[in-house]
Amino acid sequence: MTAARVAVTGAAGRMGRMLVAAVTAAQDMRLSAALEHAQSPHIGADAGEVAGIGTVDVAIGADIAAVVDDFDVLVDFSVPAATLAKLDVCVANHKGVVIGTTGFDAAGLAAIDQAAQAVPLVIAPNMSVGVNVAFKLVASAAKALGDDVDVEVVEAHHRHKIDAPSGTAVRMGEILANALGRDLATDAVFGREGITGARDSRSIGFHSLRGGDIVGEHTVVFAGAGERIEITHRASSRENFAAGAVRAVRFVAGRVAGRYGMDDVLGL
């Protein structure tokens, strides 16, 4: 089998370095391009050296158009505007895409749906295998407990995270809303302050903590009369996200056009 050629964006960032290492370690794929923003001090540096794994003979560049013939699948964990700009190039050149970026608005999500009509695309707010198992547990618990419990989502991340609540927390909220027959657009409550009155039983609460170097923690609380169930996932390293992304690359390489999720990748 021909090794999939992989491009990693944000290659000098915390997640990008993990992705570079994970792709390089995979026997059935090859790191063939690495990208950063034009002002990055790492432009021109070897992506492996930046990632701390030694020379891989792939220089970090800033122009996706310059390397578009060098890769089959693009892996992007960056910011919405950068992801969407690179997505246009991938669509024009029929490249597979794996997106771990969060914080897209409605227009951005619509653009991703449009792109998935032309290229195979995996998008997930969290590519950890454990988190995606947790999604299934949350859905099962919500369906079993129904309206007899109040549901709240609590998440914590490092001080550098720029969006809140996290994409994973929002996905948990979507799962809860679907299982409970609610509308997240109207039933979501983001934090509380002041005289809020009694809790609306249809509310799906979200609470975000930011500080230090927390990689990612998510808890869904099902609070009933006399008992409480909590489903929690804690990430202690970004390696699990990178491992999930590698599985997504393996899934999307050579696949027909379509929008896929980690459910598809993991067979859940």
C-alpha beads as a LAMMPS data file, in Angstrom:
LAMMPS data file: protein, C-alpha beads

268 atoms
267 bonds

1 atom types
1 bond types

-500.0 500.0 xlo xhi
-500.0 500.0 ylo yhi
-500.0 500.0 zlo zhi

Masses

1 110.0

Atoms # bond

1 1 1 0.000 0.000 0.000
2 1 1 1.282 3.463 -0.917
3 1 1 1.886 5.619 2.150
4 1 1 -0.487 8.576 2.449
5 1 1 1.322 11.882 2.093
6 1 1 0.284 14.216 4.908
7 1 1 0.546 17.981 5.391
8 1 1 0.302 19.418 8.912
9 1 1 -0.711 23.025 9.499
10 1 1 0.336 24.970 12.575
11 1 1 3.359 22.675 12.622
12 1 1 5.260 24.732 15.208
13 1 1 2.377 24.989 17.670
14 1 1 1.687 22.749 20.665
15 1 1 -0.741 20.530 18.773
16 1 1 1.125 20.794 15.482
17 1 1 4.308 19.387 16.988
18 1 1 2.377 16.418 18.338
19 1 1 0.839 15.866 14.898
20 1 1 4.228 16.016 13.193
21 1 1 5.551 13.390 15.599
22 1 1 2.487 11.140 15.271
23 1 1 2.416 11.241 11.470
24 1 1 6.159 10.599 11.282
25 1 1 5.809 7.577 13.578
26 1 1 2.971 6.025 11.532
27 1 1 4.264 3.380 9.138
28 1 1 1.468 3.830 6.593
29 1 1 1.827 7.581 6.104
30 1 1 4.539 10.113 5.469
31 1 1 4.901 13.738 6.539
32 1 1 5.346 15.536 3.239
33 1 1 4.553 19.166 4.065
34 1 1 4.388 21.426 7.119
35 1 1 2.835 24.868 7.286
36 1 1 2.795 27.879 9.609
37 1 1 1.597 31.464 9.377
38 1 1 3.846 33.790 7.399
39 1 1 5.145 35.644 10.481
40 1 1 6.235 32.492 12.299
41 1 1 9.906 32.486 13.327
42 1 1 9.979 28.792 12.375
43 1 1 9.507 29.337 8.637
44 1 1 12.277 27.412 6.875
45 1 1 13.089 25.252 9.896
46 1 1 12.885 21.461 9.733
47 1 1 9.492 20.369 11.071
48 1 1 11.010 17.403 12.895
49 1 1 13.623 19.544 14.612
50 1 1 10.908 21.956 15.776
51 1 1 8.839 19.026 17.041
52 1 1 11.828 17.637 18.925
53 1 1 12.023 14.342 17.034
54 1 1 15.052 15.018 14.852
55 1 1 15.403 15.900 11.190
56 1 1 12.599 14.758 8.876
57 1 1 13.696 16.740 5.804
58 1 1 10.448 18.713 5.626
59 1 1 10.865 22.484 5.869
60 1 1 8.070 24.525 7.418
61 1 1 6.522 26.849 4.834
62 1 1 3.795 29.473 4.755
63 1 1 2.194 28.952 1.330
64 1 1 -0.088 25.965 0.889
65 1 1 -0.210 26.558 -2.859
66 1 1 3.525 25.924 -3.038
67 1 1 3.176 22.416 -1.575
68 1 1 -0.288 21.412 -2.776
69 1 1 1.159 18.779 -5.112
70 1 1 3.138 17.235 -2.252
71 1 1 0.328 15.910 -0.045
72 1 1 -2.822 13.778 -0.201
73 1 1 -4.389 14.747 3.137
74 1 1 -4.199 18.025 5.064
75 1 1 -4.476 17.956 8.870
76 1 1 -5.567 21.301 10.327
77 1 1 -5.884 22.153 14.019
78 1 1 -5.668 25.936 13.802
79 1 1 -8.221 28.764 13.769
80 1 1 -11.396 29.003 11.648
81 1 1 -10.232 31.658 9.172
82 1 1 -6.977 29.828 8.422
83 1 1 -8.710 26.469 8.155
84 1 1 -11.315 27.774 5.707
85 1 1 -8.673 29.445 3.524
86 1 1 -6.719 26.181 3.255
87 1 1 -9.921 24.234 2.717
88 1 1 -10.590 26.198 -0.474
89 1 1 -7.189 25.138 -1.817
90 1 1 -7.839 21.510 -0.881
91 1 1 -11.204 21.507 -2.657
92 1 1 -9.700 23.031 -5.786
93 1 1 -7.021 20.343 -5.828
94 1 1 -9.094 17.357 -4.605
95 1 1 -7.242 16.778 -1.344
96 1 1 -8.589 14.969 1.707
97 1 1 -8.923 17.045 4.879
98 1 1 -8.906 16.317 8.617
99 1 1 -10.152 19.263 10.695
100 1 1 -9.714 19.535 14.446
101 1 1 -10.266 23.300 14.539
102 1 1 -13.142 24.544 16.718
103 1 1 -15.068 27.809 16.974
104 1 1 -16.620 27.924 13.476
105 1 1 -19.642 30.160 13.012
106 1 1 -22.693 29.146 10.962
107 1 1 -21.150 30.437 7.729
108 1 1 -17.953 28.495 8.365
109 1 1 -19.846 25.274 9.016
110 1 1 -21.845 25.828 5.836
111 1 1 -18.583 26.234 3.891
112 1 1 -17.332 22.948 5.348
113 1 1 -20.554 21.191 4.324
114 1 1 -20.117 22.581 0.820
115 1 1 -16.501 21.419 0.660
116 1 1 -17.497 17.911 1.759
117 1 1 -19.518 17.551 -1.427
118 1 1 -16.239 17.642 -3.355
119 1 1 -13.623 16.050 -1.077
120 1 1 -13.510 13.514 1.772
121 1 1 -13.421 15.456 5.014
122 1 1 -13.301 14.410 8.673
123 1 1 -14.244 17.097 11.169
124 1 1 -14.518 16.617 14.907
125 1 1 -14.301 18.967 17.885
126 1 1 -12.201 16.356 19.652
127 1 1 -10.364 13.452 18.023
128 1 1 -9.544 11.628 21.234
129 1 1 -10.838 8.065 21.128
130 1 1 -11.788 8.369 24.803
131 1 1 -13.818 11.532 24.283
132 1 1 -15.766 9.949 21.463
133 1 1 -16.569 6.980 23.684
134 1 1 -17.683 9.521 26.318
135 1 1 -20.035 11.061 23.733
136 1 1 -21.746 7.685 23.408
137 1 1 -22.030 7.329 27.189
138 1 1 -23.550 10.808 27.469
139 1 1 -26.172 9.976 24.830
140 1 1 -27.079 6.704 26.549
141 1 1 -27.347 8.333 29.981
142 1 1 -29.480 11.195 28.682
143 1 1 -31.894 8.861 26.951
144 1 1 -32.226 6.689 30.070
145 1 1 -32.568 9.543 32.576
146 1 1 -34.689 11.881 30.462
147 1 1 -36.294 14.914 32.072
148 1 1 -35.907 13.542 35.607
149 1 1 -32.457 15.137 35.877
150 1 1 -30.866 18.543 35.288
151 1 1 -27.919 18.547 32.898
152 1 1 -24.821 20.734 33.025
153 1 1 -21.559 20.654 31.050
154 1 1 -18.342 21.802 32.737
155 1 1 -15.066 22.120 30.821
156 1 1 -11.544 23.302 31.640
157 1 1 -8.642 24.215 29.357
158 1 1 -5.296 25.990 29.388
159 1 1 -5.030 29.761 29.557
160 1 1 -4.224 30.080 25.839
161 1 1 -7.472 28.616 24.492
162 1 1 -9.327 31.343 22.609
163 1 1 -12.883 29.966 22.339
164 1 1 -15.438 29.102 25.021
165 1 1 -17.174 26.870 25.602
166 1 1 -14.905 24.360 23.921
167 1 1 -16.007 22.620 20.763
168 1 1 -16.123 19.362 22.711
169 1 1 -18.438 20.896 25.318
170 1 1 -20.708 22.246 22.591
171 1 1 -20.816 18.799 20.995
172 1 1 -21.800 17.314 24.346
173 1 1 -24.570 19.908 24.524
174 1 1 -25.760 18.953 21.042
175 1 1 -25.847 15.295 22.057
176 1 1 -27.831 16.139 25.183
177 1 1 -30.285 18.303 23.237
178 1 1 -30.848 15.582 20.659
179 1 1 -31.353 12.875 23.285
180 1 1 -33.682 15.012 25.385
181 1 1 -35.676 16.598 22.568
182 1 1 -34.468 20.126 23.272
183 1 1 -33.191 23.022 21.169
184 1 1 -29.653 24.036 22.096
185 1 1 -30.144 27.439 20.460
186 1 1 -32.804 28.370 22.995
187 1 1 -32.134 26.041 25.945
188 1 1 -28.391 26.615 26.424
189 1 1 -27.349 28.716 29.438
190 1 1 -23.748 29.954 29.533
191 1 1 -22.700 30.551 33.133
192 1 1 -24.854 32.267 35.718
193 1 1 -24.602 35.535 37.618
194 1 1 -26.849 37.564 39.868
195 1 1 -30.450 36.776 40.715
196 1 1 -31.128 34.133 38.099
197 1 1 -34.306 32.661 39.552
198 1 1 -35.033 28.962 39.772
199 1 1 -33.406 26.754 37.192
200 1 1 -35.461 26.098 34.065
201 1 1 -35.772 22.309 33.806
202 1 1 -35.051 22.436 30.046
203 1 1 -31.762 24.276 30.497
204 1 1 -28.493 22.797 29.317
205 1 1 -25.839 24.659 31.275
206 1 1 -22.268 25.360 30.170
207 1 1 -19.396 26.456 32.380
208 1 1 -15.838 27.148 31.196
209 1 1 -12.653 27.264 33.262
210 1 1 -9.384 28.619 31.855
211 1 1 -5.983 28.440 33.484
212 1 1 -2.487 27.059 33.558
213 1 1 -1.622 24.233 31.225
214 1 1 -4.812 22.152 31.486
215 1 1 -4.932 20.063 28.314
216 1 1 -8.674 19.434 28.423
217 1 1 -11.295 18.247 30.900
218 1 1 -15.001 17.730 30.255
219 1 1 -17.736 16.642 32.644
220 1 1 -21.439 16.185 32.012
221 1 1 -23.449 16.310 35.234
222 1 1 -26.830 14.594 35.472
223 1 1 -28.296 15.895 38.748
224 1 1 -31.476 14.297 40.020
225 1 1 -33.329 14.057 43.322
226 1 1 -31.088 12.229 45.769
227 1 1 -28.439 11.180 43.250
228 1 1 -26.028 12.528 40.669
229 1 1 -24.189 10.928 37.773
230 1 1 -21.077 12.509 36.287
231 1 1 -19.390 11.417 33.065
232 1 1 -15.881 12.842 32.863
233 1 1 -13.031 12.712 30.389
234 1 1 -9.642 14.153 31.302
235 1 1 -6.792 14.509 28.838
236 1 1 -3.318 14.598 30.368
237 1 1 -1.510 14.920 27.027
238 1 1 -2.228 16.060 23.492
239 1 1 -0.844 12.752 22.266
240 1 1 -4.327 11.217 22.366
241 1 1 -5.646 13.930 20.045
242 1 1 -2.772 13.328 17.637
243 1 1 -3.355 9.570 17.731
244 1 1 -7.014 10.123 16.836
245 1 1 -6.016 12.467 14.007
246 1 1 -3.729 9.782 12.575
247 1 1 -6.662 7.364 12.591
248 1 1 -8.732 10.031 10.817
249 1 1 -6.031 10.440 8.139
250 1 1 -5.974 6.685 7.655
251 1 1 -9.781 6.706 7.278
252 1 1 -10.048 9.631 4.871
253 1 1 -7.171 8.731 2.526
254 1 1 -8.651 7.528 -0.755
255 1 1 -12.255 7.754 0.467
256 1 1 -15.114 9.214 -1.566
257 1 1 -16.231 12.784 -0.939
258 1 1 -18.356 13.362 2.138
259 1 1 -18.435 14.840 5.624
260 1 1 -17.354 12.262 8.207
261 1 1 -16.953 12.331 11.965
262 1 1 -15.005 10.351 14.507
263 1 1 -18.022 8.039 14.828
264 1 1 -17.233 6.953 11.275
265 1 1 -13.505 6.754 11.873
266 1 1 -13.897 4.636 15.018
267 1 1 -16.855 2.581 13.842
268 1 1 -19.049 3.817 16.681

Bonds

1 1 1 2
2 1 2 3
3 1 3 4
4 1 4 5
5 1 5 6
6 1 6 7
7 1 7 8
8 1 8 9
9 1 9 10
10 1 10 11
11 1 11 12
12 1 12 13
13 1 13 14
14 1 14 15
15 1 15 16
16 1 16 17
17 1 17 18
18 1 18 19
19 1 19 20
20 1 20 21
21 1 21 22
22 1 22 23
23 1 23 24
24 1 24 25
25 1 25 26
26 1 26 27
27 1 27 28
28 1 28 29
29 1 29 30
30 1 30 31
31 1 31 32
32 1 32 33
33 1 33 34
34 1 34 35
35 1 35 36
36 1 36 37
37 1 37 38
38 1 38 39
39 1 39 40
40 1 40 41
41 1 41 42
42 1 42 43
43 1 43 44
44 1 44 45
45 1 45 46
46 1 46 47
47 1 47 48
48 1 48 49
49 1 49 50
50 1 50 51
51 1 51 52
52 1 52 53
53 1 53 54
54 1 54 55
55 1 55 56
56 1 56 57
57 1 57 58
58 1 58 59
59 1 59 60
60 1 60 61
61 1 61 62
62 1 62 63
63 1 63 64
64 1 64 65
65 1 65 66
66 1 66 67
67 1 67 68
68 1 68 69
69 1 69 70
70 1 70 71
71 1 71 72
72 1 72 73
73 1 73 74
74 1 74 75
75 1 75 76
76 1 76 77
77 1 77 78
78 1 78 79
79 1 79 80
80 1 80 81
81 1 81 82
82 1 82 83
83 1 83 84
84 1 84 85
85 1 85 86
86 1 86 87
87 1 87 88
88 1 88 89
89 1 89 90
90 1 90 91
91 1 91 92
92 1 92 93
93 1 93 94
94 1 94 95
95 1 95 96
96 1 96 97
97 1 97 98
98 1 98 99
99 1 99 100
100 1 100 101
101 1 101 102
102 1 102 103
103 1 103 104
104 1 104 105
105 1 105 106
106 1 106 107
107 1 107 108
108 1 108 109
109 1 109 110
110 1 110 111
111 1 111 112
112 1 112 113
113 1 113 114
114 1 114 115
115 1 115 116
116 1 116 117
117 1 117 118
118 1 118 119
119 1 119 120
120 1 120 121
121 1 121 122
122 1 122 123
123 1 123 124
124 1 124 125
125 1 125 126
126 1 126 127
127 1 127 128
128 1 128 129
129 1 129 130
130 1 130 131
131 1 131 132
132 1 132 133
133 1 133 134
134 1 134 135
135 1 135 136
136 1 136 137
137 1 137 138
138 1 138 139
139 1 139 140
140 1 140 141
141 1 141 142
142 1 142 143
143 1 143 144
144 1 144 145
145 1 145 146
146 1 146 147
147 1 147 148
148 1 148 149
149 1 149 150
150 1 150 151
151 1 151 152
152 1 152 153
153 1 153 154
154 1 154 155
155 1 155 156
156 1 156 157
157 1 157 158
158 1 158 159
159 1 159 160
160 1 160 161
161 1 161 162
162 1 162 163
163 1 163 164
164 1 164 165
165 1 165 166
166 1 166 167
167 1 167 168
168 1 168 169
169 1 169 170
170 1 170 171
171 1 171 172
172 1 172 173
173 1 173 174
174 1 174 175
175 1 175 176
176 1 176 177
177 1 177 178
178 1 178 179
179 1 179 180
180 1 180 181
181 1 181 182
182 1 182 183
183 1 183 184
184 1 184 185
185 1 185 186
186 1 186 187
187 1 187 188
188 1 188 189
189 1 189 190
190 1 190 191
191 1 191 192
192 1 192 193
193 1 193 194
194 1 194 195
195 1 195 196
196 1 196 197
197 1 197 198
198 1 198 199
199 1 199 200
200 1 200 201
201 1 201 202
202 1 202 203
203 1 203 204
204 1 204 205
205 1 205 206
206 1 206 207
207 1 207 208
208 1 208 209
209 1 209 210
210 1 210 211
211 1 211 212
212 1 212 213
213 1 213 214
214 1 214 215
215 1 215 216
216 1 216 217
217 1 217 218
218 1 218 219
219 1 219 220
220 1 220 221
221 1 221 222
222 1 222 223
223 1 223 224
224 1 224 225
225 1 225 226
226 1 226 227
227 1 227 228
228 1 228 229
229 1 229 230
230 1 230 231
231 1 231 232
232 1 232 233
233 1 233 234
234 1 234 235
235 1 235 236
236 1 236 237
237 1 237 238
238 1 238 239
239 1 239 240
240 1 240 241
241 1 241 242
242 1 242 243
243 1 243 244
244 1 244 245
245 1 245 246
246 1 246 247
247 1 247 248
248 1 248 249
249 1 249 250
250 1 250 251
251 1 251 252
252 1 252 253
253 1 253 254
254 1 254 255
255 1 255 256
256 1 256 257
257 1 257 258
258 1 258 259
259 1 259 260
260 1 260 261
261 1 261 262
262 1 262 263
263 1 263 264
264 1 264 265
265 1 265 266
266 1 266 267
267 1 267 268
